[in-house]
Amino acid sequence: MLLDPFKRPLEPARQMVGCVYGRPHGQHVDLLWLTSQKHMEIKSCFMKTSNCLKLLLGALLLTGCVASHQSAGPTAQTQTQTRETQATITPSQALTLLKAGNERFVSGQMLHRDLRQEVQRTSSGQYPFAVVVSCLDSRVPVELVFDQGLGDLFNARVAGNVVNEDILGSLEFATKVSGSKLIVVLGHTSCGAIKGACDDVQLGHLTALLARIKPAVDSVQTEPGETRSSKNSAFVEKVAEANVHHALKTIRTQSLILNEMIEKGQVGLVGGNYDLGTGKVTFFSE
């Protein structure tokens, strides 16, 4: 059996393509993935060395494994939002939390979370600090993109991140009723809904949805002879950004409740764009 530098057993939890070892770390257990080859190398080295050297070798090898396994991430503690913590967050601080979370996501340093514990902690109530209107696209899960846990964010997902009466009602609930401090409208690169609107796609109920993106399509200026379709990627990205700005305007003009809260500084409003290639969110003001 392998021992870590503190003489605690490292039990292999699974051996398929490789082995997973659990190393106690305070109240956590760090999981270290070792390939079959690395596992045999460690085993061979331990069999050939003295007990004293085994401790030193174990420390060096395991340190190397941690360094090469980026998904292990930092070991910082996470906190589930409560009524009290939500109340102390300002709109500006809420935006800062999202920016910091996205930086962790991009760098591969996402926080360790005990999701089962978060389920228990949020079972009796929820106090999200922000609400995000995002696209239906499966590659843009906002809780992951912003490295947040259960109960941290409301998320209204709809193709093309458009805003209609149902979305407005959801935003009013999230802010006026449930206390969220920030509204984010998040578009993304290479959006299928945006491309569909650019190509004037007609398909069942999708036709009416894409019609809500048409104002953004019409607002983007192009040079004479320039292609105004999904074949022009630059045009598509300009429409995507214009669509976010259009949604921000819709929120303020079509909801007196939300506009009043924004005017009073009780709630923030910001747009952003997610890059499918890098994972980075770029925010831009209204």
N, C-alpha and C positions, 0 to 999 in steps of 0.2 A: 504494500500500500504506500502511496506517495504521501509525503508530509510537506506542508508549507513551512516557511521560516519560523513559524510560531508553534510548530509541532502539532498542527491540527490536521486530521486526515482529510485528504481530498478524494472523495468518493466519485468514481465515474458514474454519471447519471444515464448515459446512453452511449452506445458504440455502434454506429452504422458506418457512415463515411469517416467519422472521427469520433472524438470523445468530448463530453462536456464535463468540466470539473467545477464544483461549487466551492468557492473560497469565502469563509466567513469574513464580513467587513462590518463591524459594529452590529447594527440591527439588520443589515442587508447581507445578501449572499451574491458575490460577483460570479457570474457564469463565464467561464473561459472555454472557448471552442478550440480544440486541438485536432488537427488532421491526424489520420492514422499514422502517417509517417512521423509527424512531430511527436505523437504519443510514444511510438517505438523508440525514437531517439532519446526521449527523456527517460524511458524505462531502462534503456541500455546504459545510459550515463549513470543512473542511480545504482545499478548493479555493480558497476566497476569502481565506484568511489567509496571513500570512508564515510561514516556517519556525519562527521564534521563538515566534509566537503559537500555532502548531500544537501545540507541546509543552505550553504552558499549557492550551490548550483541551482537549487529549487527557486531561490529568490531571484536569480538572474533570468532563468528560463521563464518563470511566470511573469516577471516584469516585462519581458519581451513580448509575451503573448498579449498582455493588456495593451501595450503600445500599438500592436498591429491590429487590434480588434476595435475599430472606431465606434461601433455601435454600442459598446459598453457605456460610453458617455460619462458625464460627471456624476458624482454621488450626492449632489446637493439635495436637501430635503424639499419636498413639494408640500403645498398647503392648499386644501380644498376651501373654496370661497364660502364665507358665512355672511349672514346679514351684517355683522359688524365690520368685517373686512371690506365687503362691497361698498358700504357706506363711506368709507374713508378714501376710496379711490376717486380721483378726479378724471375728467375726460382726457386730459393730457397724460396722466399717469397710465391710463388704460392703453393709450396708443403706444407708450413706451414699453409696456409689458408685451404687446404684440410684436413690436420691432425686435425686442430682445429674444423672444421666443423664435422668431423667424431666423435670426442670426444663429441660434443654436441648431435649428433644423438644417440650415445650409451647411454648417460646419460639421455636422454629424455628432454634435455634443448634446443631444437631447437628454432631458432629465429622466432619471429612473422614476417610475410610477408604480405604485401598488394599486392596480385597477380594481381589484376586489375590495380593497379598503375604501377606495373612492366611491364604489357602488354603495357601500354601507353608510358612508358619511353623507351622501346626497339623497338617501332614500326618503328622508323626511322633509326635504326642501331643496330648492336650487336658488343660487344667487350669482348668476353670470355677470361679469363686469363689462362685457361687450356683446354686440349682436352683429353678425356678418351676413350680408346678402351675397351669396356666391353662386357660381355656375353649377349645373348638374354634373359637370365633367368629373369622372371618377378619379382623375389624377390630381384633384385639388381638394382634398379633405382638410378643412380649415383647422380642425383640432390638431392635426399632425403638422401642418404647414406652420402654425404658430406655436407649436409645442405646448399645448394646453391640455388639461385633464378634464375628467367628467365634472360638469357643473360650472365650468369656467366661461363657456361661450354658448350663446344662442346662435343657431345657423339656419338661415332660410335659403334653401338651395332650389334653383330653378334654371332651366336652360337659358343661357344668355344673361344671367343675373339681371333680369328685367324686374321692374317694380309695377305691381298692379294693386288693386284694392286689398287682396288677401295678404300680400307682402306688407302693405302699409299697416293693416290691422295687426299683423304679427310684430312689426316694429314698435307700434304703440303699446302692445302688451309687454314687450321686452323692456321697454324704457319706463313708461309711465306707471305700469303695474308692478313690474319685477325689478326695477332699479338699475338696469344696465346703463353704463355711462358713456358708451361710444357706439356709433353706428358706422359700419364699414361696408362699402360696396366694392366687391372684389371681382375684377375681370381677370382674364388670363390670355396668354398668347395662343395663337392658332386655335381659336375657339370655333367649334363646329357650328354653333348657333349663329355666330357673327357671319361666318362664311355662307350659311344658308340664307341669311337676310341679304347679303351682298349679291347672291345669285337669284334672289326673288323666288325661293323654293315654295311650292304649293303642295301641302300634304296634310290633309285632315285638320285636326285641331292645332297642329304645328303652324299652320298658316297664320292664325290669329296671334300666336305668340311671337313669331318673327316680325309681324307687323309693328310690334312695340319697339323693334330695333331699327325700323326704317328711318325714323327721324335722325338717328345717328349716322346712318348710311348717307342720307341726303345732305347732312351738314358738312361732310368731309369734301373739301375741294381737291380736284385733280387737274393736271395739265391737259390741254387739248390732245385727244387721242390716247390718253392713258387708260389702261384697262380698269374698269370699276367692277371687278368680280373677285371671287376667291382665288383666281389665278395670280392676282397681284398681292403678294404677302404684305407689302408695305401698306397698301390700302386697307387690308384686313385689320392690321394692328392699329391704324389710325381710327378706324371705325370702332374697334373694341374700346379704346380710350374715350372716344366721344360718347359711346354708349354708357360708360360709367358716369361721365359728367351729366348726361341726360337723366340718369337714375337719381343722382344727387339732387338735381333740380326738381324732379318729380316729387321726391320726399318732402322738400320744403314747400312746394306750391300746392300739393294736394293733401297735406295733413297739417291742419292748424295746431294740433296737439304737439306733433314733432317739431314744427317750426318754432313754436313758442318755447319749448324746452331748449332748443338749439340757441335761440336768441338770448335766453337767460343764462347760457353757459352751463346748464344742468346736464346737457348731453352734447357730445362732440359728433361731428359728421366728417367723414373722410373717404376718399376713393383710393383704390390701389390696383395694381396689376401684378399677377403672378406669372413668373417665367417658367414654363414647363421644362425648359432645358437646364436651368440652374437651381430651381426651387426658391429663388429670391423674390420677395414681394417689394415692389417699389410703390411707395405712397405718394399721392399728389393731392393738394388741397382742392377744396371746392372752387 
